[in-house]
Amino acid sequence: ELPLQPQHQRAKLGALYAGWFLISLTDRMWQFSVPFFLLTMDSLDSMRFATIYALVVGASNVISGPIIGYVVDRSGRRRTVTIALVSQAVLVTASWLITRSALALGRAHHPKMVALMVALITSCTVSSLANLASTLAIERDWIDVLAVGGERLERAKSRLRSIQTACRVAAPIAMGGSLCVLTPASAAWVVAAANVGTVAGFILTLRTIYLMTPQLGVAKGRAVG
C-alpha cells in the first residue's frame, strides 16, 4: 500500500482535530452542566445528588476503563468509534429529555423527581463511558494510523492533548455564560442539541477519513505500511 501523502495527511488530521475539538467541548459542557441541573431539581437545595453524580461517574470510569480499553483494542476501528459516538448522542438526548421532564415538574419533593434524578445520573454515567470509548479509539488507535512516524505521531498526540486541555478550560466558561443568559431548560436544550449535532458531523468526518485511508481498514496488529 502507498504511504499517506503529506498534504492529504495534513488535511485529514486537520479535519480530525476540528471535529474532535467540537465534540470534546460540547461533551464537557454537558458534563459540567449536569450537577447544576441536579441542584436545580432538588427541593432541598442539597448537593447530595450532584455529589453522587460525580462519585458514580468517576468510579465507573476507573472501574470500566480497562475493560473498555480491552474492547477498543480488539474491535474494528470504524465500528468501535461509530457505536461509541452514536451511543453518546442517544444517551445525551435521553439525558436532555429527563432534564426537561424534571424541570417542568418543578421542585416538588416526591418519588417521581427522585426517580428522574437517578435516571439522569445513570444516563450521564453511561454517556461518559461511551465518551471514554471514543476517546480511546481516537487517541490510541486512529491517530496512530493517520500520523505514522515517531516525531509526527508525538506531535499529533500532543495536539490532541492540547485540545482536551483547551476544552477543560473553555467548557465551564461557555456553559456558565449560557446559564447566565438562558433558563436552565433552554441551556440544556442548546447544549444537548450542539452535542448531538457535533457527534453527527464527526461521524461523517470519520467516515470520509476512513474511506480515504486504506490503512485504517487493515486489521489491528498487522502492518499498515
NORLIN-V159553 format. One record per residue. N is the residue number from 1. D_CENTER is the distance of its C-alpha to the mean C-alpha in Angstrom with 1 decimal. Layout:
n=N d_center=D_CENTER
n=N d_center=D_CENTER
This chain:
n=1 d_center=32.8
n=2 d_center=32.8
n=3 d_center=30.6
n=4 d_center=28.0
n=5 d_center=29.9
n=6 d_center=28.9
n=7 d_center=28.5
n=8 d_center=26.3
n=9 d_center=24.2
n=10 d_center=23.7
n=11 d_center=22.8
n=12 d_center=20.2
n=13 d_center=18.7
n=14 d_center=18.8
n=15 d_center=17.0
n=16 d_center=14.2
n=17 d_center=14.1
n=18 d_center=14.1
n=19 d_center=11.4
n=20 d_center=9.0
n=21 d_center=10.2
n=22 d_center=9.7
n=23 d_center=6.1
n=24 d_center=5.5
n=25 d_center=8.4
n=26 d_center=7.7
n=27 d_center=4.7
n=28 d_center=7.3
n=29 d_center=10.0
n=30 d_center=9.3
n=31 d_center=9.2
n=32 d_center=12.3
n=33 d_center=14.0
n=34 d_center=14.1
n=35 d_center=16.9
n=36 d_center=18.8
n=37 d_center=18.7
n=38 d_center=20.0
n=39 d_center=22.7
n=40 d_center=23.7
n=41 d_center=24.1
n=42 d_center=26.2
n=43 d_center=29.8
n=44 d_center=30.8
n=45 d_center=28.6
n=46 d_center=27.5
n=47 d_center=24.5
n=48 d_center=24.7
n=49 d_center=21.8
n=50 d_center=19.5
n=51 d_center=20.8
n=52 d_center=20.3
n=53 d_center=16.7
n=54 d_center=16.2
n=55 d_center=18.4
n=56 d_center=16.9
n=57 d_center=13.2
n=58 d_center=14.8
n=59 d_center=17.2
n=60 d_center=15.1
n=61 d_center=12.9
n=62 d_center=16.3
n=63 d_center=18.1
n=64 d_center=15.8
n=65 d_center=14.5
n=66 d_center=17.7
n=67 d_center=17.8
n=68 d_center=14.3
n=69 d_center=15.4
n=70 d_center=18.7
n=71 d_center=17.5
n=72 d_center=15.3
n=73 d_center=18.4
n=74 d_center=20.6
n=75 d_center=19.0
n=76 d_center=19.2
n=77 d_center=16.8
n=78 d_center=16.2
n=79 d_center=16.3
n=80 d_center=13.8
n=81 d_center=11.0
n=82 d_center=12.1
n=83 d_center=12.2
n=84 d_center=8.8
n=85 d_center=7.4
n=86 d_center=10.3
n=87 d_center=9.9
n=88 d_center=6.6
n=89 d_center=8.6
n=90 d_center=11.6
n=91 d_center=10.6
n=92 d_center=9.5
n=93 d_center=12.8
n=94 d_center=14.6
n=95 d_center=13.6
n=96 d_center=14.9
n=97 d_center=18.0
n=98 d_center=18.7
n=99 d_center=18.4
n=100 d_center=20.7
n=101 d_center=23.1
n=102 d_center=23.3
n=103 d_center=23.9
n=104 d_center=26.5
n=105 d_center=28.2
n=106 d_center=29.0
n=107 d_center=29.4
n=108 d_center=31.8
n=109 d_center=31.7
n=110 d_center=32.0
n=111 d_center=30.4
n=112 d_center=28.5
n=113 d_center=26.5
n=114 d_center=25.9
n=115 d_center=24.7
n=116 d_center=22.2
n=117 d_center=20.8
n=118 d_center=20.6
n=119 d_center=18.9
n=120 d_center=16.3
n=121 d_center=15.7
n=122 d_center=15.6
n=123 d_center=13.1
n=124 d_center=10.7
n=125 d_center=11.4
n=126 d_center=10.9
n=127 d_center=7.5
n=128 d_center=6.8
n=129 d_center=8.7
n=130 d_center=7.0
n=131 d_center=3.8
n=132 d_center=7.0
n=133 d_center=8.8
n=134 d_center=7.1
n=135 d_center=7.4
n=136 d_center=10.9
n=137 d_center=11.7
n=138 d_center=11.3
n=139 d_center=12.7
n=140 d_center=15.3
n=141 d_center=16.4
n=142 d_center=16.0
n=143 d_center=16.8
n=144 d_center=19.8
n=145 d_center=21.2
n=146 d_center=20.7
n=147 d_center=22.1
n=148 d_center=25.0
n=149 d_center=27.3
n=150 d_center=27.5
n=151 d_center=27.4
n=152 d_center=25.2
n=153 d_center=22.5
n=154 d_center=22.7
n=155 d_center=22.4
n=156 d_center=19.3
n=157 d_center=17.6
n=158 d_center=18.8
n=159 d_center=17.3
n=160 d_center=13.8
n=161 d_center=14.5
n=162 d_center=15.9
n=163 d_center=12.9
n=164 d_center=10.9
n=165 d_center=14.1
n=166 d_center=14.6
n=167 d_center=11.3
n=168 d_center=12.3
n=169 d_center=15.6
n=170 d_center=14.9
n=171 d_center=12.4
n=172 d_center=15.1
n=173 d_center=17.8
n=174 d_center=16.3
n=175 d_center=15.5
n=176 d_center=19.0
n=177 d_center=20.6
n=178 d_center=19.3
n=179 d_center=20.6
n=180 d_center=23.8
n=181 d_center=24.6
n=182 d_center=23.1
n=183 d_center=23.7
n=184 d_center=21.1
n=185 d_center=21.0
n=186 d_center=20.7
n=187 d_center=18.0
n=188 d_center=15.9
n=189 d_center=16.7
n=190 d_center=16.0
n=191 d_center=12.5
n=192 d_center=11.6
n=193 d_center=13.4
n=194 d_center=11.8
n=195 d_center=8.3
n=196 d_center=10.0
n=197 d_center=12.2
n=198 d_center=9.9
n=199 d_center=8.3
n=200 d_center=12.0
n=201 d_center=13.2
n=202 d_center=11.0
n=203 d_center=12.3
n=204 d_center=15.7
n=205 d_center=15.5
n=206 d_center=14.7
n=207 d_center=17.5
n=208 d_center=19.9
n=209 d_center=19.2
n=210 d_center=19.8
n=211 d_center=23.0
n=212 d_center=24.2
n=213 d_center=23.8
n=214 d_center=26.0
n=215 d_center=25.0
n=216 d_center=21.6
n=217 d_center=23.6
n=218 d_center=25.6
n=219 d_center=25.2
n=220 d_center=23.6
n=221 d_center=26.4
n=222 d_center=28.6
n=223 d_center=29.5
n=224 d_center=27.7
n=225 d_center=30.3
